[in-house]
Amino acid sequence: MTDLPRRKLIMLPGPTNVPERVTAAMLRPTINHRGPEFKLLLKSMVAKMQRVLETSSDVVLLSASGTGAVETAVKNIVRKDDDIVVPVFGEFGGRLADQAADEGGNVIRVASEMGTAPSPDLIEDAARKAKSLKAVMVVYNDTSPGTTYRWLKEAADIAKAHGAFFVADAVSIVGGDELPQDRWGIDMVVGASQKCLAAPAGVSFVSVSEGLKKYVSRNRPSSSYFSIPKYLEFGERGETPYTPAIPLFFAFDEALGMVLEEGMERRVARHRATASALYSALGAGGLDPFVEPAVRSNVVVTARYPEGLDDHAFRSAAEEKFNVVMAGGFGQLKGKILRIGNMGEVQGHHVLSTVSAVGNALNMLGRRVDVGGMLAAAEEKLAALAGGR
């Protein structure tokens, strides 16, 4: 008999740890995706997502990764020669801009250095340069540098002032930070299951405002699988146009139930507290934050490596000796930063286990750090959590 792999603490920027209650939901007997049980399941997921997003917009559920949901947004909105403004401050903003360009859009990139983000004034300047602005599309949280765009409402206001749609790619942050869609004037939120919502990978979604719904119904996309009008039409009778990943839908529904049981206000506060603890502890160990304070993410904590520290050797030691899995940088940040996912069900004890692994792995590689001091720095910030751990 093959030995099962040992359980590890997954502190990646997605996928994240999945609660046993959510995993168990996948074991339910399969159901007819054209039958009454599925209609109830789909209705449940849509209603829960609307509560998470604080929206009255329609929500389309996809059996696809987050990238599939982003492609859904792009294919349903962008047409040849459309002017599209995309802030680019990380790898995923660049990918979003590339996808819009692949659809024939005239993409106006508003770029800034890694670790920063372009101000709303720069987005306004770009919008003014457009002949006829179709959409502003923003990655709310770019996991490559660990940057959150903190002016989402201001960017949405700019889009509206120019008669354009506003799209928020929130794949890595929905369920972990505030995102009141209707109050902020967002036409579409793009999200996925496997990050802050703490469900298995394979389910994603897009929410569709009334104005955007009218547009896509009159301007159907070339895509069949990612056609929003098709999903909306089937959704009216409680179905999806194509066979859904039913076990993953069971799990996603359960995960959304857990999110709402905790409450979004408490959930956001918890992510802030655990992020603060991680930043403080890493700093005490000589790993300073990579992103400037104004746009520092609460769901992906990033830090610069000390000069000469080998990324692969460090993360391998943390995983092999202490069972904690973390990510390094990629692209232009490869080997330069540490990325820790602070997502989903992360509590104080997860933070302390991670901090201990970081400190002890550093010591194993010849770096003299005070692990006790790092843990104390984390504990101080974790006091903000009800019950501490």
C-alpha positions as CSV (number, residue, x, y, z in Angstrom):
1,M,0.0,0.0,0.0
2,T,1.3,3.4,-0.9
3,D,1.9,5.7,2.0
4,L,-0.2,8.8,2.1
5,P,1.7,12.1,2.0
6,R,1.9,13.8,5.3
7,R,-0.4,16.7,5.9
8,K,1.3,20.1,5.5
9,L,0.3,23.6,6.4
10,I,-0.4,25.3,3.1
11,M,0.5,29.0,3.4
12,L,0.6,29.7,-0.4
13,P,-1.1,32.6,-2.2
14,G,-3.6,29.9,-3.3
15,P,-4.7,27.2,-3.2
16,T,-5.1,27.3,0.5
17,N,-6.1,25.0,3.3
18,V,-9.6,23.5,3.0
19,P,-11.6,22.9,6.2
20,E,-12.6,19.2,6.7
21,R,-16.2,20.2,6.7
22,V,-15.8,21.6,3.2
23,T,-13.8,18.5,2.0
24,A,-16.5,16.2,3.4
25,A,-19.2,18.0,1.4
26,M,-17.6,16.5,-1.8
27,L,-18.5,13.0,-0.6
28,R,-22.2,13.6,-1.0
29,P,-24.0,11.4,-3.6
30,T,-24.1,12.9,-7.0
31,I,-27.3,14.5,-8.3
32,N,-28.9,15.3,-11.6
33,H,-27.7,18.7,-12.8
34,R,-31.1,19.1,-14.5
35,G,-33.1,18.1,-11.5
36,P,-34.7,19.9,-8.5
37,E,-31.8,19.2,-6.1
38,F,-29.4,21.0,-8.3
39,K,-31.7,24.0,-8.7
40,L,-31.7,24.4,-5.0
41,L,-27.9,24.1,-4.8
42,L,-27.4,26.7,-7.5
43,K,-29.9,29.1,-5.9
44,S,-28.1,28.6,-2.6
45,M,-24.6,29.4,-4.0
46,V,-25.8,32.5,-5.9
47,A,-27.7,33.9,-2.8
48,K,-24.6,33.3,-0.6
49,M,-22.3,35.0,-3.1
50,Q,-24.6,38.0,-3.3
51,R,-24.3,38.3,0.5
52,V,-20.5,38.0,0.4
53,L,-20.3,40.7,-2.3
54,E,-23.1,42.9,-0.9
55,T,-24.7,43.0,-4.3
56,S,-28.1,42.5,-6.0
57,S,-26.3,41.6,-9.3
58,D,-26.7,38.3,-11.0
59,V,-23.9,35.8,-10.2
60,V,-22.7,33.3,-12.8
61,L,-21.0,30.1,-11.4
62,L,-18.4,28.5,-13.6
63,S,-16.7,25.1,-13.5
64,A,-13.3,26.7,-14.3
65,S,-10.3,28.1,-12.6
66,G,-9.9,31.8,-11.8
67,T,-8.2,32.4,-15.1
68,G,-11.3,31.0,-16.8
69,A,-13.5,33.6,-15.0
70,V,-11.1,36.4,-16.0
71,E,-11.3,35.2,-19.6
72,T,-15.1,35.2,-19.2
73,A,-15.0,38.9,-18.2
74,V,-12.7,39.8,-21.1
75,K,-14.5,37.9,-23.8
76,N,-17.9,39.2,-22.8
77,I,-16.9,42.9,-22.6
78,V,-14.0,43.6,-24.9
79,R,-14.5,43.9,-28.7
80,K,-12.1,44.9,-31.4
81,D,-10.7,48.4,-31.0
82,D,-12.4,49.0,-27.7
83,D,-10.4,51.3,-25.4
84,I,-9.6,49.5,-22.1
85,V,-7.6,50.9,-19.2
86,V,-5.7,48.4,-17.1
87,P,-3.4,49.4,-14.2
88,V,-0.4,47.1,-14.2
89,F,1.5,46.7,-10.9
90,G,2.2,43.0,-10.9
91,E,2.1,39.8,-13.1
92,F,-1.6,39.4,-13.0
93,G,-2.4,42.9,-14.1
94,G,-0.1,42.3,-17.0
95,R,-1.9,39.1,-17.9
96,L,-5.3,40.9,-17.7
97,A,-4.0,43.5,-20.1
98,D,-2.6,40.8,-22.5
99,Q,-6.0,39.0,-22.5
100,A,-7.8,42.3,-23.4
101,A,-5.3,42.9,-26.2
102,D,-5.8,39.3,-27.5
103,E,-9.5,40.2,-27.9
104,G,-8.5,43.1,-30.1
105,G,-8.9,45.8,-27.4
106,N,-6.8,49.0,-27.5
107,V,-5.3,48.5,-24.1
108,I,-4.0,51.5,-22.2
109,R,-1.6,50.2,-19.5
110,V,-1.1,52.3,-16.4
111,A,2.1,50.9,-15.0
112,S,4.0,51.3,-11.8
113,E,6.9,49.7,-10.1
114,M,6.5,46.4,-8.2
115,G,5.6,47.1,-4.6
116,T,3.6,50.3,-5.6
117,A,0.4,50.9,-7.4
118,P,-0.7,53.7,-9.8
119,S,-2.8,56.5,-8.2
120,P,-6.4,57.2,-9.3
121,D,-5.1,60.4,-10.9
122,L,-3.0,58.3,-13.4
123,I,-6.1,56.2,-14.2
124,E,-8.1,59.4,-14.8
125,D,-5.3,60.6,-17.1
126,A,-5.4,57.3,-19.1
127,A,-9.2,57.5,-19.3
128,R,-9.0,61.0,-20.8
129,K,-6.6,59.7,-23.4
130,A,-9.1,57.1,-24.6
131,K,-11.3,58.1,-27.6
132,S,-14.3,56.2,-26.2
133,L,-13.5,54.3,-23.0
134,K,-15.2,50.9,-22.9
135,A,-13.9,49.6,-19.5
136,V,-11.5,50.0,-16.7
137,M,-10.3,46.6,-15.4
138,V,-8.3,46.4,-12.2
139,V,-6.7,43.4,-10.4
140,Y,-7.8,44.2,-6.9
141,N,-5.1,42.1,-5.3
142,D,-2.0,41.1,-7.3
143,T,-0.4,38.1,-5.6
144,S,2.9,38.4,-7.5
145,P,4.2,41.4,-5.4
146,G,1.5,41.2,-2.7
147,T,-0.2,44.5,-3.6
148,T,-3.8,45.4,-3.1
149,Y,-5.3,48.3,-5.0
150,R,-6.8,50.4,-2.2
151,W,-8.6,52.9,-4.5
152,L,-11.0,50.6,-6.1
153,K,-14.1,52.8,-5.5
154,E,-12.2,55.8,-6.8
155,A,-11.3,53.9,-10.0
156,A,-14.9,52.8,-10.4
157,D,-16.1,56.4,-10.1
158,I,-13.6,57.4,-12.8
159,A,-15.0,54.6,-15.1
160,K,-18.6,55.7,-14.5
161,A,-17.7,59.4,-15.2
162,H,-16.4,58.3,-18.6
163,G,-19.5,56.1,-19.3
164,A,-17.4,52.9,-19.0
165,F,-17.8,49.6,-17.2
166,F,-15.7,48.8,-14.2
167,V,-14.4,45.3,-13.6
168,A,-12.6,44.1,-10.5
169,D,-10.5,40.9,-10.8
170,A,-10.8,39.8,-7.1
171,V,-9.8,36.2,-7.6
172,S,-7.2,36.3,-4.8
173,I,-9.0,38.6,-2.3
174,V,-12.8,38.0,-2.3
175,G,-13.7,36.7,1.1
176,G,-10.6,38.1,2.7
177,D,-11.0,41.9,2.4
178,E,-13.8,44.3,2.0
179,L,-15.6,44.3,-1.4
180,P,-19.1,45.9,-1.3
181,Q,-19.8,45.7,-5.0
182,D,-22.9,47.8,-5.2
183,R,-21.7,50.5,-2.8
184,W,-18.4,50.9,-4.7
185,G,-20.2,50.9,-8.1
186,I,-18.5,47.8,-9.6
187,D,-20.1,46.3,-12.7
188,M,-18.4,42.9,-12.4
189,V,-16.5,41.1,-9.7
190,V,-14.4,38.1,-10.9
191,G,-13.6,35.5,-8.2
192,A,-12.6,31.9,-7.5
193,S,-13.0,29.3,-4.9
194,Q,-9.5,28.2,-3.8
195,K,-8.1,31.3,-2.1
196,C,-9.8,33.4,0.6
197,L,-13.1,31.5,0.3
198,A,-11.2,28.3,1.4
199,A,-12.7,25.8,-1.0
200,P,-11.1,23.4,-3.5
201,A,-9.9,24.8,-6.8
202,G,-12.2,24.5,-9.8
203,V,-15.1,26.8,-9.2
204,S,-15.1,30.5,-10.2
205,F,-17.7,33.2,-10.8
206,V,-18.5,36.5,-12.2
207,S,-21.1,38.9,-10.9
208,V,-23.0,41.0,-13.6
209,S,-24.6,44.4,-12.9
210,E,-27.9,45.3,-14.6
211,G,-26.2,47.6,-17.0
212,L,-23.6,45.1,-18.0
213,K,-26.3,42.4,-18.3
214,K,-28.1,44.5,-20.8
215,Y,-24.9,45.0,-22.8
216,V,-23.9,41.4,-23.0
217,S,-27.4,40.3,-24.0
218,R,-27.2,42.6,-27.0
219,N,-23.5,41.9,-27.8
220,R,-23.0,38.2,-27.3
221,P,-19.4,37.0,-27.2
222,S,-17.8,34.6,-29.6
223,S,-17.1,32.1,-26.8
224,S,-19.6,29.4,-26.1
225,Y,-18.4,27.9,-22.8
226,F,-17.8,31.4,-21.3
227,S,-20.9,33.1,-22.7
228,I,-22.5,35.1,-19.9
229,P,-25.9,35.4,-21.7
230,K,-26.0,31.7,-22.0
231,Y,-25.4,31.2,-18.3
232,L,-28.0,33.9,-17.4
233,E,-30.6,32.2,-19.6
234,F,-30.1,28.8,-18.1
235,G,-29.8,30.3,-14.6
236,E,-33.4,31.6,-14.9
237,R,-34.5,28.0,-14.7
238,G,-31.9,27.0,-12.1
239,E,-29.4,25.3,-14.4
240,T,-26.0,25.8,-15.9
241,P,-25.6,25.5,-19.7
242,Y,-22.9,22.8,-19.4
243,T,-22.3,20.0,-16.9
244,P,-21.1,21.5,-13.7
245,A,-18.4,20.1,-11.3
246,I,-21.1,18.9,-8.9
247,P,-18.8,17.7,-6.0
248,L,-16.9,21.0,-6.2
249,F,-20.2,22.9,-6.1
250,F,-21.2,21.0,-3.0
251,A,-17.9,22.0,-1.4
252,F,-18.2,25.7,-2.6
253,D,-21.7,26.0,-1.1
254,E,-20.4,24.6,2.2
255,A,-17.4,27.0,2.2
256,L,-19.7,30.0,1.5
257,G,-21.9,28.9,4.4
258,M,-18.8,29.0,6.7
259,V,-17.9,32.5,5.4
260,L,-21.3,33.8,6.2
261,E,-21.4,32.1,9.6
262,E,-18.3,34.0,10.6
263,G,-19.6,37.2,9.0
264,M,-17.7,39.3,6.5
265,E,-16.8,42.0,9.0
266,R,-15.2,39.6,11.4
267,R,-13.5,37.7,8.6
268,V,-11.9,40.8,7.2
269,A,-10.8,41.8,10.7
270,R,-9.2,38.4,11.2
271,H,-7.3,38.6,8.0
272,R,-6.0,42.0,8.9
273,A,-4.9,40.8,12.4
274,T,-3.1,37.7,11.1
275,A,-1.4,39.8,8.3
276,S,-0.2,42.3,10.8
277,A,1.2,39.5,12.9
278,L,3.1,38.0,10.0
279,Y,4.5,41.4,8.8
280,S,5.7,42.2,12.3
281,A,7.2,38.8,12.9
282,L,9.0,38.7,9.6
283,G,10.4,42.1,10.2
284,A,11.7,41.0,13.5
285,G,13.5,38.2,11.7
286,G,15.2,40.6,9.2
287,L,12.7,40.0,6.3
288,D,11.3,43.5,5.7
289,P,8.0,44.1,3.8
290,F,8.3,44.3,0.0
291,V,5.3,46.5,-0.7
292,E,4.8,50.1,0.5
293,P,2.4,50.5,3.4
294,A,-0.5,52.2,1.5
295,V,-1.1,49.2,-0.8
296,R,0.2,46.3,1.3
297,S,-1.9,43.2,1.0
298,N,-3.6,41.5,3.9
299,V,-4.1,38.2,2.1
300,V,-0.6,37.8,0.6
301,V,2.2,38.8,2.9
302,T,5.5,39.5,1.0
303,A,8.9,40.3,2.3
304,R,12.4,40.8,0.9
305,Y,15.0,38.2,1.5
306,P,18.2,39.2,3.3
307,E,21.2,39.6,1.0
308,G,22.6,36.2,0.0
309,L,19.7,34.0,1.2
310,D,18.9,31.2,-1.2
311,D,15.1,31.1,-1.8
312,H,14.9,27.4,-2.8
313,A,17.1,26.2,0.1
314,F,15.1,28.3,2.6
315,R,11.6,27.2,1.5
316,S,12.7,23.6,1.1
317,A,13.9,23.6,4.7
318,A,10.7,25.2,6.0
319,E,8.7,22.5,4.1
320,E,10.8,19.4,4.7
321,K,11.7,20.1,8.3
322,F,8.7,22.0,9.6
323,N,5.8,21.1,7.2
324,V,5.0,24.7,6.2
325,V,4.6,25.4,2.5
326,M,5.3,28.9,1.3
327,A,5.9,30.5,-2.1
328,G,8.8,32.5,-3.6
329,G,8.7,35.3,-6.1
330,F,8.3,34.7,-9.8
331,G,9.0,36.7,-12.9
332,Q,11.3,39.7,-12.1
333,L,10.9,38.9,-8.4
334,K,12.1,35.3,-8.6
335,G,14.5,34.6,-5.8
336,K,14.0,38.0,-4.3
337,I,10.9,37.8,-2.1
338,L,9.0,35.4,0.1
339,R,5.2,35.2,-0.4
340,I,3.0,33.8,2.3
341,G,-0.7,33.2,1.7
342,N,-2.8,34.6,4.6
343,M,-6.1,33.3,3.2
344,G,-9.3,31.6,4.1
345,E,-9.2,29.8,7.5
346,V,-5.8,31.1,8.7
347,Q,-5.9,31.6,12.5
348,G,-3.4,32.6,15.1
349,H,-2.0,29.1,15.5
350,H,-1.3,28.9,11.7
351,V,0.6,32.2,12.0
352,L,2.7,31.0,14.9
353,S,3.5,27.7,13.1
354,T,4.6,29.7,10.0
355,V,6.7,32.2,12.0
356,S,8.4,29.3,13.8
357,A,9.2,27.6,10.5
358,V,10.6,30.8,9.0
359,G,12.8,31.5,12.0
360,N,14.1,28.0,12.4
361,A,14.7,27.6,8.7
362,L,16.7,30.8,8.7
363,N,18.8,29.6,11.6
364,M,19.4,26.2,9.8
365,L,20.9,28.2,6.9
366,G,23.3,30.1,9.2
367,R,21.2,33.2,9.8
368,R,21.1,34.2,13.4
369,V,17.6,35.2,14.2
370,D,15.7,35.3,17.5
371,V,12.8,32.9,16.9
372,G,11.3,33.7,20.3
373,G,11.4,37.4,19.5
374,M,9.7,36.8,16.2
375,L,6.9,34.8,17.9
376,A,6.5,37.5,20.5
377,A,6.1,40.1,17.8
378,A,3.4,37.9,16.2
379,E,1.6,37.3,19.5
380,E,1.4,41.0,20.2
381,K,-0.5,41.6,17.0
382,L,-2.6,38.5,17.4
383,A,-4.1,39.9,20.6
384,A,-6.5,41.7,18.3
385,L,-8.1,38.4,17.5
386,A,-11.0,37.4,19.8
387,G,-9.7,34.5,21.8
388,G,-6.1,35.2,20.7
389,R,-5.6,32.0,18.7
